[in-house]
Amino acid sequence: MRKELFSAAVVVAALGYFVDVFDLLLFSILRVPSLKELGLNDAQILEQGIHILNLQLGGLIFGGIIWGILGDKFGRLSILFGSIFLYSIANIACAFVQNVETYALLRFIAGLGLAGELGAGITLVSELLSKEDRGWGTTLVTAVGVAGAIVAGLLAQVVSWRVCYFIGGVLGLLLLVARVSVSESEAFKAIKSKSQVKRGSILMLFSTWDRVKRYLLCILLGFPIMFVVYIFVTFSPEISKGLNITGAVSAGTGIVFCYIGITIGDFLFGALSQILKSRRRASLLSLLGLTVGLLILWLAPPRSTATIYIYCTCLGLLSANWAVLLTSAAEQFGTNLRATAATSIPNMVRGSAILSTLCFKDLKSYFSPFDSALIVGFASILIAFIALQFLEETYGKDLDFIEE
């Protein structure tokens, strides 16, 4: 690998995504202990947990659009400072909440802030590296970044949930200092000087069917990843109770095991996309593997806490198409729309978990939590398979172009 892969931009983007994932998954990890301390019973913890999680995901959707537009108008670096500051302050404030209403509002604000980190970092790295190294760079950023969930899950085992939120906020503020060493993308500087080039217009994404198709296909391809994290793992305590598993199953521990798998999987599928010289083939292998994993889960349901954590790890590994998806999303669009697309797409993917959680919630009225999760999982895989059939191959694509 060339030394450019370990430049300040790549290293800081990886650290930024590490903090992003650390803070993003905190609520999934801390849902049960935090809501218990705020006085909720088991039924309320599930209901209010879904409500607060969906508010956070809603914040990601709105934030992804806002920060993406600003990134194309004012630069990739400019949005990073505002987004990091916002989610850092929101997380610190979460350490002091005394009621569910305030908690929900702060998670929405945290979602708004968190939406800017990943897309801007991936856009910057994609534009700074050569087309041969681009996939390696984004794979490095993503694989290092997702390890933030592992650290968050382990930290939650040794300190209180309030301290976890406080540490997450402080890590974000420290990241602001590191961002000072990173330079702006030359590709963005080049089009910034051209006043006739329209930049950061969300309407341009929907002004032609070709751009709408590219945008929606990238979002749909990410559905299975969100199913694994936000349904099977986040609600593993409820799923395990429905299966009459003896012993307490912790969502925090499940996330640790899941993200161990995701970290390995992001390296694996990101490397495969480079070796095979195809984003689409790497994505196909991930989807095929996840399909087999869900079939095994269906035929051999977990019967102990150990086996449910094994499934968390395996499904995390097989669903880890995140690095490839983010790289492809950045490569799909011209420089004048790249930040808008690459920032909003991953947050739309994350926000798609709202549909998954609502479907899971409604299906639970007719099926067990385990069967409800499986239905959502297989549906998300089917949607992703269809999307992949129509998604353009972008490996080796020259990114020095603009959308007219």
MOPE-V897217 format. One record per backbone hydrogen bond with DSSP energy under -1.0 kcal/mol. CO is the residue of the C=O (numbers start at 0). NH is the residue of the N-H. Records with the same first field share a line. If there is no record, write none. Layout:
CO->NH + NH
This chain:
1->4
2->5
3->6
6->10
7->11
8->12
9->13
10->14
11->15
12->16
13->17
14->18
15->19
16->20
17->21
18->22
19->23
20->24
24->28
25->29
26->30
29->33
30->34
31->35
32->36
33->37
34->39
35->38
40->44
41->45
42->46
43->47
44->48
45->49
46->50
47->51
48->52
49->53
50->54
51->55
52->56
53->57
54->58
55->59
56->60
57->61
58->62
59->63
60->64
61->65
62->66
63->67
64->68
65->69
66->70
67->71
68->72
69->73
70->74
76->80
77->81
78->82
79->83
80->84
81->85
82->86
83->87
84->88
85->89
86->90
87->91
88->92
89->93
92->95
93->96
98->102
99->103
100->104
101->105
102->106
103->107
104->108
105->109
106->110
107->111
108->112
109->113
110->114
112->115
115->119
116->120
117->121
118->122
119->123
120->124
121->125
122->126
123->127
124->128
129->133
132->136
133->137
134->138
135->139
136->140
137->141
138->142
139->143
140->144
141->145
144->147
145->148
146->150
147->151
148->152
149->153
150->154
151->155
153->156
154->157 + 158
159->163
160->164
161->165
162->166
163->167
164->168
165->169
166->170
167->171
168->172
169->173
170->174
171->175
173->177
174->178
176->179
177->180
178->181
184->188
185->189
186->190
187->191
188->192
190->193
193->196
202->205
207->211
208->212
209->213
210->214
211->215
212->216
213->217
214->218
215->219
216->220
218->221
219->222
221->225
222->226
223->227
224->228
225->229
226->230 + 231
227->232
228->233
230->234
232->235
234->238
235->239
236->240
237->241
238->242
239->244
240->243
249->253
250->254
251->255
252->256
253->257
254->258
255->259
256->260
257->261
258->262
259->263
260->264
261->265
262->266
263->267
264->268
265->269
266->270
267->271
268->272
269->273
270->274
271->275
272->277
277->281
278->282
279->283
280->284
281->285
282->286
283->287
284->288
285->289
286->290
287->291
288->292
289->293
290->294
291->295
292->296
293->297
294->298
295->299
303->307
304->308
305->309
306->310
307->311
308->312
309->313
310->314
311->315
312->316
313->317
314->318
316->319
318->320
320->324
321->325
322->326
323->327
324->328
325->329
326->330
327->331
333->336 + 337
335->199
336->340
337->341
338->342
339->343
340->344
343->347
344->348
345->349
346->350
347->351
349->352
350->353
351->355
352->356
353->357
354->358
355->359
356->360
357->361
358->362
359->363
361->364
362->365 + 366
367->371
368->372
369->373
370->374
371->375
372->376
373->377
374->378
375->379
376->380
377->381
378->382
379->383
380->384
381->385
382->386
383->387
384->388
386->389
393->396
398->400
400->334
